[in-house]
Amino acid sequence: MLILCTNDDGYRAVGLRTLAGVARGLGDVRVVAPDREQSATSHSLTMHYPLRAHAIDESVQAVDGTPTDCVALAVGELLGARPDFVLSGINHGPNMGEDVLYSGTVAGAMEATILGIPAIAFSFVGRDPAGIEAYAPLLERLIPQLLRPGGLPDDTLLNVNLPALDPADVRGVRITRLGRRVYSDSISRALDPSGREYFWIGGGAVSWAADEGTDFHAVEEGYISVTPLHLDLTNHKLLAEVEQWELRP
């Protein structure tokens, strides 16, 4: 079994190293990941300048692009064979609720799904990436259960969030839906040393709609959250109502 591993924190990240190490117990692992931090790049694809890949060792290649670029290049050119599965992460930080729309780690798994390859995105909810390494034995047991024979349904990927706990204290696994999160005061406005105005996106306070059954509720309760995601963003429940609007050009 050929497994491709990628992420958005860069090929040196402890999360990726941990994930690839676990995956090596399941098959032949190749890593194709960004050569630098690419968090919050979402599903962006580089089209206006050439991409370059360089080999770090015989199983690891770094690409000067986004996670989407990495998966596209790996499958199309770099691996020489089509992977059976793509594992993305382990992200240094959570990817719950609307985070999945911004996350490069989730986008790497989405790109694989678009290409027809079963994929799973992994994220660690804690602030200190050093806590990820302790999850290796648990993931050695969990990942084989997620890599189902025959893969996943069409256009579907799994989004896994690991709680910020000692793995020995994890209470189990819950299948969840996406929660909702709201950032407040997330844009800072200031002057640089030259007196020129600039804006900085990030930071601020985060609040969650942590209803029971959501990913955020699960990790807050000490469970691993597994959320099936679908590429079809259509609001099917609204189709009939919009048709009644009788829109005309």
The 8 nearest C-alpha neighbors of each residue, nearest first, counted from 0:
[[1, 26, 27, 83, 2, 25, 82, 84],
 [0, 2, 27, 82, 83, 26, 28, 3],
 [3, 1, 28, 84, 82, 85, 83, 27],
 [2, 4, 85, 29, 30, 28, 82, 86],
 [5, 3, 30, 86, 87, 85, 29, 19],
 [4, 6, 32, 87, 31, 30, 88, 86],
 [7, 5, 88, 104, 87, 8, 32, 66],
 [6, 8, 37, 104, 103, 38, 9, 66],
 [9, 7, 36, 6, 37, 12, 38, 35],
 [10, 8, 35, 33, 36, 34, 11, 7],
 [9, 11, 32, 12, 33, 34, 61, 15],
 [10, 12, 9, 13, 16, 15, 8, 34],
 [13, 11, 14, 15, 10, 9, 8, 16],
 [12, 14, 16, 15, 17, 11, 128, 129],
 [15, 13, 89, 17, 12, 16, 90, 88],
 [16, 14, 18, 17, 12, 89, 13, 88],
 [15, 17, 13, 19, 14, 18, 20, 12],
 [16, 18, 20, 14, 15, 19, 132, 13],
 [19, 17, 15, 21, 20, 16, 22, 14],
 [20, 18, 22, 16, 21, 17, 15, 23],
 [19, 21, 17, 23, 18, 22, 16, 24],
 [20, 22, 18, 19, 23, 139, 24, 135],
 [21, 23, 19, 24, 25, 20, 18, 28],
 [24, 22, 25, 20, 26, 21, 28, 19],
 [23, 25, 22, 21, 26, 20, 139, 27],
 [26, 24, 23, 22, 27, 0, 21, 143],
 [27, 25, 0, 23, 1, 24, 28, 2],
 [26, 28, 1, 0, 2, 23, 29, 25],
 [29, 27, 2, 23, 3, 1, 26, 22],
 [28, 30, 58, 3, 59, 4, 2, 31],
 [29, 31, 59, 4, 3, 5, 60, 58],
 [32, 30, 60, 5, 61, 69, 59, 4],
 [31, 33, 5, 10, 61, 69, 6, 9],
 [34, 32, 9, 62, 35, 61, 64, 63],
 [33, 35, 61, 9, 62, 63, 10, 32],
 [36, 34, 9, 33, 37, 8, 10, 63],
 [35, 37, 8, 9, 38, 7, 33, 34],
 [38, 36, 7, 40, 8, 65, 35, 39],
 [37, 39, 7, 40, 103, 36, 8, 102],
 [40, 38, 102, 101, 41, 103, 37, 7],
 [41, 39, 103, 38, 37, 43, 42, 101],
 [40, 42, 101, 103, 102, 39, 43, 106],
 [43, 41, 106, 67, 40, 103, 44, 107],
 [42, 44, 41, 40, 67, 45, 65, 68],
 [43, 45, 68, 67, 46, 42, 65, 64],
 [44, 46, 47, 68, 43, 64, 48, 65],
 [45, 47, 48, 44, 49, 50, 43, 68],
 [48, 46, 45, 49, 44, 50, 64, 43],
 [47, 49, 46, 50, 45, 51, 64, 63],
 [50, 48, 51, 47, 46, 45, 63, 64],
 [49, 51, 63, 64, 48, 52, 62, 45],
 [52, 50, 62, 63, 49, 53, 64, 61],
 [53, 51, 62, 61, 60, 63, 54, 50],
 [52, 54, 61, 60, 55, 62, 51, 59],
 [53, 55, 60, 56, 59, 61, 52, 57],
 [54, 56, 59, 60, 53, 61, 57, 58],
 [57, 55, 59, 54, 58, 60, 53, 30],
 [56, 58, 59, 54, 55, 60, 29, 30],
 [57, 59, 29, 56, 30, 60, 28, 55],
 [60, 58, 30, 56, 55, 31, 57, 29],
 [61, 59, 54, 31, 55, 53, 30, 52],
 [60, 62, 34, 32, 33, 52, 53, 31],
 [61, 63, 52, 33, 34, 64, 51, 32],
 [64, 62, 34, 33, 51, 50, 52, 61],
 [63, 65, 62, 68, 33, 50, 45, 69],
 [64, 66, 68, 67, 37, 33, 69, 40],
 [67, 65, 69, 107, 68, 7, 103, 6],
 [66, 68, 107, 65, 70, 69, 110, 42],
 [69, 67, 65, 71, 66, 70, 64, 44],
 [70, 68, 66, 72, 67, 71, 32, 31],
 [69, 71, 73, 67, 72, 68, 74, 107],
 [70, 72, 68, 74, 69, 73, 75, 67],
 [73, 71, 75, 69, 76, 70, 74, 68],
 [72, 74, 77, 70, 78, 71, 76, 75],
 [75, 73, 71, 72, 81, 76, 70, 78],
 [74, 76, 72, 73, 71, 77, 78, 79],
 [77, 75, 72, 73, 74, 78, 79, 71],
 [76, 78, 73, 79, 72, 75, 74, 80],
 [79, 77, 80, 73, 76, 74, 81, 29],
 [78, 80, 77, 76, 81, 74, 75, 73],
 [81, 79, 78, 82, 74, 1, 77, 76],
 [80, 82, 74, 83, 79, 78, 1, 75],
 [83, 81, 1, 2, 84, 3, 80, 85],
 [82, 84, 1, 2, 0, 116, 81, 85],
 [85, 83, 2, 117, 82, 118, 116, 3],
 [84, 86, 118, 3, 2, 4, 117, 87],
 [85, 87, 4, 119, 118, 120, 3, 5],
 [86, 88, 120, 5, 6, 4, 104, 108],
 [89, 87, 90, 6, 121, 15, 104, 120],
 [88, 90, 14, 121, 122, 15, 18, 87],
 [91, 89, 122, 88, 92, 123, 14, 121],
 [90, 92, 128, 123, 122, 89, 14, 93],
 [93, 91, 124, 123, 90, 125, 122, 126],
 [94, 92, 124, 122, 123, 95, 160, 90],
 [93, 95, 98, 99, 122, 92, 160, 102],
 [94, 96, 98, 93, 214, 99, 97, 177],
 [95, 97, 178, 177, 179, 98, 180, 99],
 [98, 96, 99, 100, 95, 179, 180, 101],
 [99, 97, 94, 95, 100, 101, 96, 102],
 [98, 100, 102, 97, 101, 94, 105, 95],
 [99, 101, 98, 97, 102, 41, 106, 105],
 [102, 100, 41, 39, 98, 99, 40, 103],
 [103, 101, 39, 41, 99, 104, 105, 98],
 [102, 104, 41, 106, 40, 7, 105, 39],
 [103, 105, 6, 7, 107, 102, 106, 87],
 [104, 106, 108, 102, 120, 107, 103, 99],
 [107, 105, 109, 103, 42, 108, 104, 41],
 [108, 106, 67, 66, 110, 104, 109, 105],
 [107, 109, 118, 111, 105, 106, 110, 120],
 [110, 108, 106, 112, 111, 107, 113, 105],
 [111, 109, 113, 107, 112, 108, 67, 106],
 [110, 112, 114, 116, 108, 109, 113, 118],
 [111, 113, 109, 115, 116, 114, 110, 117],
 [114, 112, 110, 115, 111, 109, 154, 116],
 [113, 115, 111, 112, 116, 110, 71, 74],
 [114, 116, 112, 113, 111, 117, 153, 154],
 [115, 117, 112, 111, 114, 84, 118, 83],
 [118, 116, 84, 150, 112, 151, 85, 115],
 [119, 117, 85, 108, 156, 84, 86, 112],
 [118, 120, 157, 86, 156, 108, 158, 87],
 [119, 121, 87, 158, 105, 108, 88, 159],
 [122, 120, 159, 89, 88, 160, 87, 90],
 [123, 121, 90, 160, 89, 93, 161, 94],
 [124, 122, 161, 92, 93, 125, 160, 91],
 [123, 125, 93, 92, 162, 163, 161, 122],
 [126, 124, 163, 123, 127, 92, 162, 128],
 [125, 127, 92, 128, 124, 91, 163, 123],
 [126, 128, 129, 125, 130, 91, 131, 92],
 [129, 127, 130, 131, 91, 126, 13, 14],
 [128, 130, 127, 131, 132, 13, 133, 14],
 [131, 129, 128, 132, 127, 133, 125, 134],
 [130, 132, 129, 133, 134, 128, 14, 123],
 [133, 131, 134, 130, 135, 17, 129, 14],
 [132, 134, 131, 135, 130, 166, 136, 165],
 [135, 133, 132, 137, 131, 136, 166, 138],
 [134, 136, 138, 137, 133, 132, 139, 21],
 [137, 135, 139, 138, 134, 140, 133, 21],
 [138, 136, 134, 140, 139, 135, 141, 166],
 [137, 139, 141, 135, 140, 136, 142, 134],
 [138, 140, 136, 137, 21, 141, 142, 135],
 [139, 141, 138, 137, 142, 143, 136, 144],
 [142, 140, 138, 144, 143, 139, 137, 145],
 [141, 143, 145, 144, 138, 139, 140, 146],
 [144, 142, 146, 145, 141, 140, 139, 147],
 [145, 143, 142, 141, 146, 147, 140, 139],
 [146, 144, 142, 143, 147, 141, 119, 157],
 [147, 145, 143, 144, 142, 150, 148, 84],
 [146, 148, 150, 145, 149, 144, 151, 143],
 [149, 147, 150, 146, 151, 145, 144, 143],
 [148, 150, 147, 151, 146, 152, 117, 83],
 [151, 149, 147, 148, 117, 146, 152, 116],
 [150, 152, 117, 155, 153, 149, 147, 156],
 [153, 151, 155, 154, 150, 156, 117, 149],
 [152, 154, 155, 151, 115, 112, 229, 117],
 [153, 155, 230, 229, 112, 152, 113, 156],
 [156, 154, 229, 153, 228, 152, 151, 230],
 [157, 155, 228, 118, 119, 227, 112, 229],
 [156, 158, 227, 119, 226, 228, 120, 159],
 [157, 159, 120, 226, 225, 119, 121, 227],
 [158, 160, 225, 121, 224, 120, 122, 157],
 [161, 159, 122, 224, 123, 223, 121, 162],
 [160, 162, 123, 223, 124, 122, 159, 163],
 [163, 161, 218, 124, 164, 221, 223, 123],
 [164, 162, 125, 124, 161, 123, 165, 130],
 [165, 163, 162, 166, 168, 169, 221, 125],
 [164, 166, 167, 168, 169, 163, 133, 130],
 [167, 165, 169, 168, 164, 134, 133, 137],
 [166, 168, 165, 169, 164, 170, 137, 134],
 [169, 167, 166, 165, 170, 164, 221, 171],
 [170, 168, 166, 221, 167, 222, 171, 164],
 [169, 171, 222, 221, 168, 172, 223, 220],
 [170, 172, 222, 169, 223, 173, 221, 224],
 [173, 171, 223, 222, 224, 174, 170, 225],
 [172, 174, 224, 175, 223, 225, 222, 217],
 [175, 173, 225, 226, 224, 172, 176, 212],
 [176, 174, 226, 213, 214, 212, 225, 173],
 [175, 177, 213, 226, 214, 212, 178, 174],
 [178, 176, 96, 213, 214, 95, 175, 179],
 [177, 179, 96, 213, 214, 215, 208, 209],
 [180, 178, 96, 208, 207, 97, 177, 181],
 [181, 179, 207, 206, 208, 96, 97, 205],
 [180, 182, 206, 205, 207, 183, 179, 204],
 [181, 183, 205, 204, 185, 203, 206, 180],
 [184, 182, 185, 204, 203, 205, 181, 206],
 [183, 185, 203, 186, 204, 182, 187, 202],
 [184, 186, 203, 201, 202, 183, 200, 182],
 [187, 185, 200, 199, 184, 201, 188, 198],
 [186, 188, 199, 198, 200, 185, 189, 184],
 [187, 189, 198, 197, 199, 186, 196, 190],
 [190, 188, 197, 196, 198, 187, 191, 195],
 [191, 189, 196, 194, 195, 197, 192, 188],
 [190, 192, 194, 193, 195, 196, 189, 197],
 [193, 191, 194, 190, 195, 196, 189, 197],
 [194, 192, 191, 195, 190, 196, 197, 189],
 [193, 195, 190, 191, 192, 196, 189, 197],
 [196, 194, 190, 191, 193, 197, 192, 189],
 [195, 197, 190, 189, 191, 194, 198, 188],
 [198, 196, 189, 190, 188, 195, 199, 191],
 [197, 199, 188, 187, 189, 200, 186, 196],
 [200, 198, 187, 186, 201, 188, 197, 185],
 [201, 199, 186, 185, 187, 198, 202, 188],
 [202, 200, 185, 186, 199, 203, 187, 184],
 [201, 203, 185, 204, 200, 186, 184, 182],
 [202, 204, 185, 184, 183, 182, 201, 205],
 [203, 205, 183, 182, 184, 202, 206, 185],
 [206, 204, 182, 181, 183, 180, 203, 207],
 [205, 207, 181, 180, 182, 204, 208, 183],
 [208, 206, 180, 209, 179, 181, 205, 178],
 [207, 209, 179, 210, 178, 180, 206, 215],
 [208, 210, 216, 207, 215, 178, 213, 211],
 [211, 209, 213, 208, 212, 216, 178, 215],
 [210, 212, 213, 216, 209, 217, 214, 215],
 [211, 213, 175, 210, 176, 216, 214, 217],
 [214, 212, 176, 178, 175, 216, 177, 215],
 [213, 215, 217, 175, 224, 216, 177, 178],
 [214, 216, 217, 218, 213, 209, 178, 219],
 [217, 215, 209, 219, 213, 214, 218, 211],
 [218, 216, 220, 222, 214, 215, 219, 224],
 [217, 219, 222, 221, 162, 220, 215, 216],
 [220, 218, 216, 221, 217, 215, 162, 222],
 [219, 221, 217, 218, 222, 216, 170, 215],
 [222, 220, 218, 219, 169, 170, 162, 217],
 [223, 221, 218, 171, 217, 170, 172, 169],
 [222, 224, 172, 161, 160, 218, 162, 173],
 [223, 225, 160, 173, 214, 159, 217, 174],
 [224, 226, 159, 174, 158, 175, 173, 157],
 [225, 227, 175, 158, 176, 157, 174, 228],
 [228, 226, 157, 156, 158, 155, 225, 229],
 [229, 227, 156, 155, 157, 226, 230, 158],
 [230, 228, 155, 231, 154, 156, 227, 232],
 [229, 231, 154, 232, 155, 228, 109, 113],
 [230, 232, 229, 233, 154, 234, 228, 155],
 [233, 231, 230, 234, 229, 235, 228, 154],
 [232, 234, 231, 235, 238, 237, 236, 230],
 [235, 233, 236, 237, 232, 238, 231, 239],
 [234, 236, 238, 237, 233, 239, 232, 231],
 [237, 235, 234, 238, 239, 240, 233, 241],
 [236, 238, 240, 235, 234, 239, 241, 242],
 [239, 237, 241, 235, 240, 236, 242, 234],
 [238, 240, 242, 241, 237, 243, 236, 235],
 [241, 239, 243, 237, 242, 238, 244, 236],
 [242, 240, 244, 243, 238, 239, 237, 245],
 [241, 243, 239, 240, 244, 245, 238, 246],
 [244, 242, 240, 245, 241, 239, 246, 238],
 [243, 245, 241, 242, 246, 240, 247, 239],
 [246, 244, 243, 242, 247, 241, 240, 248],
 [245, 247, 244, 248, 242, 243, 241, 240],
 [246, 248, 245, 244, 242, 243, 241, 240],
 [247, 246, 245, 244, 242, 241, 243, 240]]
